[in-house]
């Protein structure tokens, strides 16, 4: 695999107002101060003279406001009465100070932006443990994230990896940290904290990309659960050989639903309900409580239908004789209502 010359960009969720909005507000306030000083001078224009001793007009007042509030101070327009000097002291000087504060604070913010971004990224990396990496923020990736959220996974525990600008901006607006780059590259996955990830979701638009991403992810993390999606069933075995824990064939799954819908539309409705999280029926996998060990399978979930028992990595259907009694370490896949 190729290597990157520079670390992949990391885009953290934005905090507060967007930078352009904040800059526009400051520019607006600065212009207001210029207009304010110009109008003060114009209403008191009889108390101001130019270098030749002539009276000033509106243009002269705006010129005076500009050079005065920016502390340029050419001295070609000056207050000639005590009242005008008092106005300069009490009103124009504070406006000049406020203008300088706006100028200095904006400059410091621009200069400190890189440092603040580096600090946020460092703090983000320090908190990044047992998170879930979603490779691809397309239709499948977004649907996977919605399911994770419905299962109670916080947004801060989800890291998106994508190469394209549109999905990156969409993920950032949604509140997720994003690593920009190709998820098939080790450097990009390391930037997403692959070594400390609890699970990886592989959801690109192309099957060959899914295989490469799965290979890279499994090489860098031997224990994380990897869920991968492919469009064609003939490529599913490549993902399993690459180290995927679960493989979803999107085209075949959609085809089976379409076939069922032809003769059994209500079956499809039930299946769609099961695939949704948080509404109606849910399929849940969980460990068997210690007090249920040795009990009949029908008693484990208080009468809720149990579909299968996971024992030592093997899936035992509910009608399997070995699943009649649950054992320590078993996990059950059951139906429950919300």
N, C-alpha and C positions, 0 to 999 in steps of 0.2 A: 504494500500500500504506500501511496505517496505521503510525504510529510509536508506540514505547513511551515512556512517561514515565520509567520506571526501567530500568536494565540488567537483563536476564533473570537469574534466579538460576542460579548454578553450583554443582553438587553434586560435590565431589571424593570419591574413595574414602575410606572411614573408616579411620583409623589407630588401632590398639590397641583397647582395650575401649570399649564404648559409654558415653556420658556418664552415663546413668542407673545403669549398673552401678558405675562409679567413685564416683558420689555415694552410692549405697547402701552401699558398703564404708566410706566415711568416716563416714556416719551410724552404721553399726554399730560402728565403732571408738570413736566418741564416746560412744555408749550404754554400751559395755563399760567405758569409763573411769569413767562415773558410777556404774555398779554396783560396780566395783572399789573406789572410794573409799567408797561407802555400806557395803559389807561390812567394810572395814577399821574404819570408825567403829563399826559394830554389834558386831563381835567385841571391841572395846575400849570398849564403851559406858559402862563404869563410870568411864572416864577423861574423859568428856565431860559437860558440864552445859549446860542452857539458861540464858537470861538470868535466870530466877527461881531458879536453883540446883537445878532438878529433874533427875532422870535422863532420858535420852533413850531412845526406842523405835525400832523399825525405820523408821517413817515419818519420824521426826526425822532419822535417819541419811541417808535419801535426800534429805531437804530440805537437810541440811548438805552432802552431796555436790554437789548441784545448785548451790547458791550459792557453794560453795567453788571448784569446778572451773571455773566460769564467771567467777571473780574478782569476783563481786558482793559477797560478804563482808559480810553484815549484822551479824555479830558476836553474834547471839542464841544461837548454839550454839558453844561454844569448848572446846578441849582444856585440861584443868585439871591434868594431871600431866606430869612430864618425859617419860615414855614416849610419851604421846599427842603431845606436841610433837615428839618425835624422829620418830615415824611421819609426822607432817605434813611435816616437813622432808625426810625421805629418800624417801618414797613419794608422798604426796599432791601435793607441789609439782611433782615431775617430771610427774605425771599432768596437773596444771593447765597446765603448759607445753606438753605434747603436745596437749592439747585446743585451746589457742590456735593452735598450728601448723596443726592440721587446719582450724580456722575461717578463719584468714587465708589459707591456701593455696587453700581452696575458693573464697573470695571473689575472690582474685586470678585464679584460673583462669576464673571466670565473666566477670570484667571483661576479661580478656585474650583471650577466645575470639574476639571479633570481629577483633581485631588479628591473631591467629594465622591465622584463616581468610583474611583479606585477604592476608597474607604468602604462604600456600600457593597462593592463586589467582594471585598475581603471579609466583611461581616456576614455576607450571604453565604460564602463558601464555608465559613466556620460553623454555621447553623445547618449546613446541608448534610443530613444523615437519614438513612432509611427512607429516601424519597423515591418517587416514581418518575422515570424519564419517558416522555412520549415523543417518539421520532416521527414527525410529520403532523402538521396542524391542518390537514385537509378534512374532508367530511368524516372519515373514519377516526382520525385523531380527535376531532372535537367531540364526536359521539362517545368515544372512550372516556374522555375527560368528564363529560356530563355524568356518565355512570359512576366514575370514581367519586365525583362530588356528592352524588346521591348516596354513596356508601359511606360518606363521612370523611373522605380524604380532604384535608385543607388545601387551599390553593398554594400555600407556601411550600407544600410538599410535592408539588408537581413542577417539573422542569421540561420545557418544550425545546426540541431541537428541530430546526428547519433551515432550509437554504435560501428560500425566496422571501422577498421583501414584504409582499402582501400578507402572507400568513404570519410573518414575524410581527408586523404591526398589529394584526388582529389579536394575536396571543398576548402581546404586551398590553393592549387596551383592556383585555379581559382580566388582567391582573396576574399573569404568569411570568416567571423568569424565562428568558429565551436565550439559547445559545445558537448563534448563526453559523451554519456550516453543514457539511455533508455528514450525516450520522454514520456513514460507513468508515469514516476516518477516526483513528484512535485518538488523535489530539482533540477532536471535537467532543467525543464521548467523555474523555478525561475532564474537559472543561465543564461538562454537565455533572461531574462527580460520579462517574460510572462505578468506581470502586466501592463507593458507599451506598449505592442504590439498592433498594429493596426489590424493585421490579422494573422491567423495561417493556414498553408497548411499541411494537414496530408496525407503523401504519403508513408506509409510503404509497405512491400511486402505481409503482412498477414492481413486478415480482423480483426482477434481478436485483433491484435496490434493496428489497426486503431481505434477500438471502445474504447480501454483503453486510448489511447492518446487523443481522443476527450473528453472523460469524464474528464480527468485531466485538459486539457486546458480550458474547459468551467467552471470547478470549480474554477480555478485561475483567469479567466478573463471572466466576465459575458457579456461584450459588444463587444469583438473582433469578426470579421467575421471569421468563421472557415470553410474552404473548405476541405472536406475529400474524399478520394477515397477508394473504395472497389472493389474486383474482382467479387464477386457474388451478384446478385440483391437481393437475399433473406436476405442479411445482411444490406441492405441500410437503412431499418427502424430503425435498432439498432443505426446507426450513427445519424439519425435525433432525436431519443429519447435521445441520449447522448449530444445533443446540437449543432450539426453541422448545419451551415447556408446553405451550399450547399453540395450535395452528388453526386459524379460522380461514376457510375458503369462502370468500365473499360471493363469487359468481355461483358456486354450487349451492350455497345456502339460500341465496335469492331464488335460484331455480327450483329448489325443493319447496319453498314457500309458494311459488307460483303454481307448481303442480298440485299441491294440496288445496290451494284456493279454488281450483277448478271444480273439485268435487266435495270438498269439505271446508267451506269458507270460515266456519266457526272455529275449526281447529287452528287456522291461521290467526284468528283474533286472539285466541287463548295464548298461542305462542308469542305473539307481539306483546301481550300483557305480561308474560313471563320475562321477556327481554327487557321491558321497562323496569325501572327501579323506583320504589317509593310509592307506587300506585297499584292497587289491585293485588294480584298474585306476584310473589317474588320467589326465585330460586336462590337458596342460601346454602353455602357450605360452611360448616363449623365443627369444632372439636366436640367429642362426646364428653359430657361432664363426668367427673370421677365417680359420682354417686350413681351413675347409670351403667357403669361397667358391669358386665355379666347379665344385664337385663335384656329382655326380648326387644327386638328392633322397633316394634310397634309402640313401645313405651317411651322411647327416647325423646320424642318431640311432643309429648302430651297429646298424641292422637293425630298430629299433623302428618300428612303423607311424606314418607321417606322414600326417595327415588333410588338412592345408591349409598353404599358404604365404601369409603376409600381406606384401604388397609395395606400398608407397606408399599404404596405406590400403585396398587392394583385396585381397579374399580369393580366392586361387586354389586350387581343389580339387586333390587329389593327381594326378588324371588329366588336368589341364590341361597342354597342351604347354609353356606358359610356365613351369610349375613344375618342368619336368624337371631344370633346373640352377639351383642357388641362387645368389643374387647378394648383394653387400654391402648390409647394411641389412635383409635379409629376417628375418622371424620365422616360426617353424614352430609348428604346432599338432600335437602328437604324443600317442600313447598310450604309457604306461609303467607298469610294475608296481612295487609297493613290497614 
